[in-house]
Amino acid sequence: MKFENTIDFAKQLDNEDPVKAFREKFYVPYIHKKDAIYFTGNSLGLQAKAVQEHILDELEDWASYGVEGHFYARNPWVSYHELFPPLLAPIVGAKEEELVVMNQLTVNLHLLMASFYRPTQQRYKIICEAKAFPSDQYAFDSQVKLHGFDPRNAVIEVTAAEGEASIGTERILNEIEKHGKETALVLFSGVNYYSGEVFDMESIAKAAHTAGAYCGFDLAHAAGNIRLALHDWEVDFATWCSYKYLNSGPGGVSGVFIHEKHATQKSFPRLAGWWGQNKETRFAMGREFDPIPTAEGWQLSNAPVLSMAAHKASLQIFEEAGFEHLLEKAAMLSSYLFFIIDEINASRKEKIIEIITPRDPEKHGCQVSMLMLKRGKEIFEKLKAESVIADWREPNVIRIAPVPLYNSYTEIFRFGEIISKLLANG
Ligand SMILES: *Cc1c(COP(=O)(O)O)cnc(C)c1O
């Protein structure tokens, strides 16, 4: 499609948008006396209006039933987590038995590494991306040390080529091949949080398996953002948080995928807890651990129902909208944002914004990362004063993530207008 940098064109795209009505289902922050242009759904998704009602239902049932709510609540708490696999399966491309919702992301990374990172003297390396999210880096280093290895030679970070922001598939596959025999685990993000680069998960999983290693993904920036096919790609495991693109609220519950070839194996090593125990015998309080032969068998504790209620409200909106429709709009929104930023650069004597997110539609999701060549922090602060909520990452990157459920083409046009004005002054 040929884009235009005019308000009429942006409004026309909004009018033709098949999922435009969903914005009304969310609270958009009101800042400096106007509706914010909220471009940080990659950091904390907005609150769906339905969330309050879903949480209130549980508060009411708790008040009415006390402990009996485990069995008599409208959504019995004993099986509350079972509501999620059918809603998540189409979003991450998994079978229901491969999914469970539990804990939080970094906790789950550790639990999954307990199962899938079991190094030997010959195979002890973890291959990951350079500039992974810090929590992941800390998790990798601490796991390696826990097993008596030294992160300096056990954690292999694949870097981008000199002067490039994206790593690219070739460098990753080369590195896996190079360290193949010594590699226990390949663990990447699905979408790098800083550059917005989408990794070729299918090829990475294949290369890891060829090398004889397991392969997992941290999908914090991928779940609800890009098309995933975890089962078909034969990914061994994955985990994600639900408060970014999945809009489930601060500190919301995390999701886990474990491929059925592992999840069904009761003998697969894991850290165990009572909620992973066979449901028939869980309350017999017996001595022997007999895990549920699905991803549920990795659960430790009973479900955090109040935070899960927000997750349920949000995932029902994804279901109603249809994830495919959202993906189509997401691709259009980011294309329009690329176009608007190009227009800003073209209107100036010298380029001021370098887009470090790959332009290939297969290589990016909603997020577009702008490396500010000048005046970065100042422009970021001024955007905020104009009610544009973006995200700042040192040393000088502004991340912008228009999301299909509640952002519009008009907001992207307005963003272009505002940033052009700010750049013209000063
Ligand atoms: C957001 C994010 C986290 C945050 O972890 P929590 O345990 O949810 O606080 C971790 N890793 C990545 C890649 C992230 O994007």
The ligand as an ORCA input file, in Angstrom:
! r2SCAN-3c Opt
* xyz 0 1
  C      10.064     -7.990     30.569
  C      11.099     -9.020     30.524
  C      11.491     -9.708     31.686
  C      10.886     -9.371     33.037
  O      10.889    -10.453     33.885
  P       9.859    -10.597     35.113
  O      10.330    -11.817     35.753
  O       8.488    -10.660     34.542
  O      10.007     -9.368     35.974
  C      12.423    -10.718     31.564
  N      12.971    -11.035     30.366
  C      12.621    -10.382     29.228
  C      13.234    -10.768     27.932
  C      11.697     -9.342     29.277
  O      11.376     -8.696     28.174
*
